[in-house]
Amino acid sequence: MAGTDEEAVAAADDALYVLTAVLLTPAQFPSVLGDDYPEACAALGLAPSADGYGLVLGQDGAGARWTVVVDDVSLVAVAIASWDCGMEYDLSPDERSVVAALPGWPLAVAVAAPGVPAPHDPDPSTADGPLLTPPDTTVWGSAQRRLGADEIARQWTVWRDQIADGSAPGPGADPAERSGADAAPEPGTAPDAAPEPGAAREQAPESGDGSPDTPATGTTPLRHLGVRRVLAEARAYLDSPPPLGRVRSSFAPGDARTLRADGPGWSLVARTDDMAFVLLDEEPGEVLPVGRGPELPSLLEALDKLAVRPH
């Protein structure tokens, strides 16, 4: 009987209490981990499989943080979709689909499993590999810049309206706060801390040679070397395709697409039927809107053609 009790305790300790899950695929990955899919995989010590992975974040019976990597992407996608719809879904990957069990969490998670100790790092003696920790987003840098671009993509209408009515978000303003969004992630949502981009400065539409065209009503002509560099590097992607996932395309209302492009020190978010926003590592907290002009529409259309899309 004693042996049975010990086995039960061991099984409870080995069980993973799932808190949330995210996809790690060429078209959809936690951008806080990198500018492209291979870079995000490298942050976890994974090979960039063409089919991608599912990341299941949870706690064991002792409360330790673990990230279970599975190759059953469809299962994880169904779980996330169910949670997003407010439905219950028991995410229990088959052991044969498990690629790795990594100690720690690569993303910040604001929830914990009930009935177990508070989340903490696993015992190093039980961990096979380096401990995963979320990137530091308390100071402006590449990780927070990418999170800022994520927020703009999620809250596009809020940010776009700031430009349309001539006002701009103030320093530290967060569209998620104005929309009543909860900072604590629910199962199925990306468990990243929301960034706080600073004031948006309207940029004049850029022409093909990088000089501003006649600005739209209410805008101020501004030659911004950083924006010109971003547009030039984005155009270069058309001749020399970047690493997988550097340019991604997702759903937008109507016939438009939401386009996301990243590069060394910069992120660009755009709607193919509208304008673009640029964030730069060297411009902490700044969101730089770029009007359409004559050249931006063709650039966005061409980038959308080479972008990877969710299945």
C-alpha positions as CSV (number, residue, x, y, z in Angstrom):
1,M,0.0,0.0,0.0
2,A,2.9,2.3,0.9
3,G,4.3,1.7,-2.6
4,T,1.0,2.7,-4.2
5,D,0.9,5.9,-2.2
6,E,4.4,6.8,-3.3
7,E,3.5,6.2,-6.9
8,A,0.5,8.4,-6.6
9,V,2.5,11.2,-5.1
10,A,5.1,10.8,-7.9
11,A,2.4,10.9,-10.5
12,A,0.9,14.0,-9.0
13,D,4.3,15.7,-9.0
14,D,4.8,14.8,-12.7
15,A,1.4,16.0,-13.8
16,L,1.3,19.3,-15.7
17,Y,-1.4,21.7,-14.7
18,V,-2.0,23.6,-18.0
19,L,-2.3,27.4,-17.6
20,T,-2.1,28.6,-21.2
21,A,-0.7,27.7,-24.6
22,V,0.7,29.5,-27.6
23,L,1.6,28.6,-31.1
24,L,5.2,28.7,-32.4
25,T,4.8,28.5,-36.2
26,P,6.3,30.5,-39.1
27,A,3.1,32.6,-39.3
28,Q,2.2,32.9,-35.6
29,F,4.8,33.0,-32.9
30,P,5.4,35.1,-29.7
31,S,7.2,38.0,-31.4
32,V,8.7,39.0,-28.0
33,L,11.1,36.1,-28.5
34,G,12.5,37.3,-31.8
35,D,12.2,39.2,-35.1
36,D,11.5,36.0,-37.0
37,Y,10.5,32.4,-36.6
38,P,14.0,30.9,-36.6
39,E,15.1,33.4,-34.0
40,A,12.1,32.6,-31.8
41,C,12.9,28.9,-32.0
42,A,16.5,29.5,-31.2
43,A,15.4,31.3,-28.0
44,L,14.0,28.0,-26.9
45,G,16.8,25.8,-28.2
46,L,14.5,24.3,-30.9
47,A,15.1,23.6,-34.6
48,P,12.8,25.7,-36.8
49,S,10.5,22.9,-38.0
50,A,8.5,23.9,-41.0
51,D,5.3,22.6,-39.3
52,G,6.0,24.5,-36.1
53,Y,5.2,23.7,-32.5
54,G,2.7,24.2,-29.8
55,L,3.9,25.5,-26.4
56,V,2.0,24.4,-23.4
57,L,2.8,26.4,-20.3
58,G,1.9,25.0,-16.9
59,Q,3.0,23.9,-13.4
60,D,3.9,20.5,-12.0
61,G,2.5,19.2,-8.7
62,A,5.2,21.1,-6.8
63,G,4.3,24.3,-8.5
64,A,7.4,24.5,-10.7
65,R,7.1,26.2,-14.1
66,W,7.5,24.0,-17.2
67,T,7.0,24.6,-20.9
68,V,6.1,21.4,-22.8
69,V,6.8,21.6,-26.5
70,V,4.6,19.4,-28.8
71,D,4.5,18.9,-32.5
72,D,0.7,18.5,-32.5
73,V,0.1,22.0,-33.7
74,S,-3.6,21.4,-34.6
75,L,-4.4,20.2,-31.1
76,V,-3.0,23.3,-29.5
77,A,-4.7,25.5,-32.1
78,V,-8.1,23.9,-31.3
79,A,-7.5,24.4,-27.6
80,I,-6.6,28.1,-28.0
81,A,-9.6,28.7,-30.3
82,S,-11.9,27.0,-27.7
83,W,-10.5,29.1,-24.8
84,D,-10.8,32.3,-26.8
85,C,-14.5,31.5,-27.4
86,G,-15.0,31.0,-23.6
87,M,-15.3,27.2,-23.9
88,E,-13.6,24.6,-21.8
89,Y,-11.0,22.4,-23.4
90,D,-8.9,19.8,-21.7
91,L,-5.5,20.2,-23.4
92,S,-3.8,16.9,-22.8
93,P,-1.2,16.2,-25.6
94,D,-0.3,12.6,-26.3
95,E,3.2,11.7,-24.9
96,R,4.2,10.7,-28.5
97,S,3.7,14.4,-29.6
98,V,6.0,15.8,-26.9
99,V,9.2,17.2,-28.3
100,A,10.7,18.6,-25.1
101,A,9.9,19.6,-21.6
102,L,11.7,22.8,-20.9
103,P,12.2,24.2,-17.4
104,G,10.7,27.7,-16.8
105,W,8.4,29.8,-19.0
106,P,9.6,31.9,-22.0
107,L,6.7,34.3,-21.5
108,A,5.2,36.1,-18.6
109,V,2.1,34.4,-17.3
110,A,-0.1,36.2,-14.7
111,V,-2.1,33.2,-13.6
112,A,-1.3,30.2,-11.5
113,A,-2.7,26.7,-11.0
114,P,-5.0,26.4,-8.0
115,G,-4.2,24.0,-5.2
116,V,-0.4,23.9,-5.9
117,P,2.5,26.1,-4.6
118,A,3.1,29.4,-6.2
119,P,5.0,29.3,-9.5
120,H,8.7,29.0,-9.0
121,D,11.7,27.7,-10.9
122,P,12.2,23.9,-11.1
123,D,14.9,22.2,-9.1
124,P,18.0,22.4,-11.4
125,S,18.7,18.7,-10.7
126,T,15.4,17.8,-12.4
127,A,15.9,20.2,-15.4
128,D,17.4,19.1,-18.7
129,G,18.7,22.3,-20.2
130,P,18.9,26.0,-19.4
131,L,16.1,27.7,-17.5
132,L,13.6,29.7,-19.6
133,T,12.8,33.2,-18.5
134,P,10.7,35.9,-20.1
135,P,12.6,38.6,-21.9
136,D,13.0,41.8,-19.9
137,T,10.3,44.2,-21.0
138,T,10.7,46.7,-18.1
139,V,13.0,48.8,-20.2
140,W,12.7,49.8,-23.9
141,G,14.5,47.4,-26.2
142,S,13.8,44.9,-29.0
143,A,11.4,42.8,-26.9
144,Q,9.3,45.8,-25.8
145,R,9.4,47.3,-29.3
146,R,8.0,44.1,-30.7
147,L,5.3,44.0,-28.0
148,G,4.4,47.5,-28.9
149,A,3.9,46.5,-32.5
150,D,1.7,43.6,-31.3
151,E,-0.4,46.0,-29.3
152,I,-0.9,48.3,-32.3
153,A,-1.9,45.3,-34.5
154,R,-4.5,44.2,-31.9
155,Q,-5.8,47.7,-31.3
156,W,-5.4,49.1,-34.8
157,T,-8.7,51.0,-34.8
158,V,-7.8,52.8,-31.5
159,W,-4.4,53.9,-32.8
160,R,-5.7,54.8,-36.3
161,D,-8.5,57.0,-34.8
162,Q,-5.8,59.0,-32.9
163,I,-4.4,60.0,-36.3
164,A,-7.8,60.5,-38.0
165,D,-9.0,63.0,-35.4
166,G,-5.7,64.8,-35.1
167,S,-4.9,63.6,-31.6
168,A,-2.2,61.3,-30.5
169,P,-1.7,58.9,-27.6
170,G,0.2,60.6,-24.8
171,P,3.5,59.3,-23.4
172,G,2.9,56.0,-21.7
173,A,-0.7,55.7,-23.1
174,D,-1.8,52.1,-23.6
175,P,-4.8,51.4,-25.9
176,A,-5.5,48.3,-23.9
177,E,-6.3,50.4,-20.9
178,R,-8.7,52.7,-22.9
179,S,-10.5,49.6,-24.3
180,G,-10.9,48.0,-20.9
181,A,-8.6,45.1,-21.7
182,D,-7.4,43.0,-18.8
183,A,-3.6,42.8,-18.5
184,A,-3.8,39.3,-17.0
185,P,-3.8,36.7,-19.8
186,E,-6.6,34.2,-20.1
187,P,-6.0,30.7,-21.3
188,G,-5.4,30.8,-25.1
189,T,-4.1,34.4,-25.2
190,A,-0.5,35.4,-25.6
191,P,0.7,35.9,-22.1
192,D,2.9,38.9,-22.8
193,A,2.9,42.1,-20.8
194,A,1.3,44.9,-22.7
195,P,3.8,47.6,-23.6
196,E,3.3,51.3,-23.2
197,P,4.2,53.1,-26.5
198,G,4.7,56.8,-26.2
199,A,3.4,59.7,-28.3
200,A,2.6,59.1,-32.0
201,R,4.2,61.5,-34.4
202,E,2.6,61.8,-37.8
203,Q,5.1,61.2,-40.7
204,A,4.6,62.6,-44.1
205,P,4.0,59.9,-46.8
206,E,7.3,58.7,-48.1
207,S,8.1,58.7,-51.8
208,G,10.3,56.2,-53.6
209,D,13.5,58.2,-53.0
210,G,12.8,58.6,-49.3
211,S,11.7,62.3,-49.5
212,P,8.3,63.3,-48.2
213,D,5.5,64.0,-50.6
214,T,2.8,66.6,-50.0
215,P,1.6,65.7,-46.5
216,A,-2.0,64.7,-45.8
217,T,-4.3,67.3,-44.2
218,G,-3.3,68.0,-40.6
219,T,0.1,66.3,-40.8
220,T,3.5,68.0,-40.5
221,P,6.3,67.3,-43.1
222,L,9.1,65.5,-41.3
223,R,12.2,63.8,-42.7
224,H,12.8,61.0,-40.3
225,L,15.9,59.0,-41.2
226,G,14.8,56.0,-39.1
227,V,11.5,55.7,-41.0
228,R,13.3,56.1,-44.3
229,R,15.7,53.3,-43.3
230,V,12.9,51.0,-42.3
231,L,11.1,51.5,-45.6
232,A,14.3,50.9,-47.5
233,E,15.1,47.7,-45.6
234,A,11.5,46.5,-46.1
235,R,11.8,47.1,-49.8
236,A,15.0,45.1,-49.8
237,Y,13.0,42.1,-48.6
238,L,11.4,42.0,-52.0
239,D,14.7,41.3,-53.7
240,S,16.2,39.2,-51.0
241,P,13.6,37.3,-48.9
242,P,14.2,37.6,-45.2
243,P,14.2,34.7,-42.7
244,L,10.8,33.0,-42.3
245,G,8.3,34.9,-40.3
246,R,9.9,38.3,-40.6
247,V,6.9,39.3,-42.7
248,R,3.5,38.0,-41.7
249,S,0.0,38.6,-42.9
250,S,-3.2,38.1,-40.9
251,F,-6.9,38.8,-41.2
252,A,-8.3,42.4,-41.3
253,P,-11.8,43.7,-42.0
254,G,-13.0,43.8,-45.6
255,D,-10.5,42.7,-48.2
256,A,-7.5,44.1,-46.3
257,R,-4.8,42.3,-44.5
258,T,-2.9,43.3,-41.4
259,L,0.8,43.2,-42.3
260,R,3.6,42.8,-39.8
261,A,7.3,43.2,-40.7
262,D,10.3,43.2,-38.5
263,G,14.0,43.8,-39.0
264,P,17.2,44.7,-37.1
265,G,16.0,47.3,-34.6
266,W,12.6,48.0,-36.1
267,S,9.0,46.8,-36.4
268,L,6.3,47.9,-38.9
269,V,2.6,47.3,-38.6
270,A,0.3,48.2,-41.5
271,R,-3.1,47.6,-43.1
272,T,-2.8,46.9,-46.8
273,D,-5.6,49.4,-47.5
274,D,-4.3,52.1,-45.1
275,M,-1.2,53.5,-43.5
276,A,1.6,52.1,-41.4
277,F,3.2,52.5,-38.0
278,V,6.9,52.2,-37.3
279,L,8.6,51.5,-34.0
280,L,12.4,51.7,-33.5
281,D,14.8,50.5,-30.9
282,E,16.6,53.9,-31.0
283,E,13.3,55.8,-30.3
284,P,12.1,54.6,-26.9
285,G,8.4,54.6,-26.6
286,E,7.8,56.4,-29.9
287,V,5.2,55.3,-32.4
288,L,5.8,56.8,-35.9
289,P,2.8,56.8,-38.2
290,V,3.5,56.8,-42.0
291,G,0.9,58.1,-44.4
292,R,0.2,56.1,-47.6
293,G,1.6,58.4,-50.2
294,P,2.2,57.0,-53.8
295,E,4.7,54.3,-52.8
296,L,3.5,52.7,-49.6
297,P,0.5,50.9,-51.2
298,S,2.7,49.0,-53.7
299,L,5.2,48.2,-51.0
300,L,2.6,46.8,-48.7
301,E,1.0,44.8,-51.5
302,A,4.4,43.3,-52.5
303,L,5.2,42.5,-48.9
304,D,1.9,40.8,-48.4
305,K,2.6,38.5,-51.4
306,L,5.8,37.2,-49.7
307,A,4.4,37.1,-46.2
308,V,3.5,33.8,-44.4
309,R,-0.1,33.4,-43.4
310,P,-1.9,31.3,-40.8
311,H,-3.3,28.1,-42.2
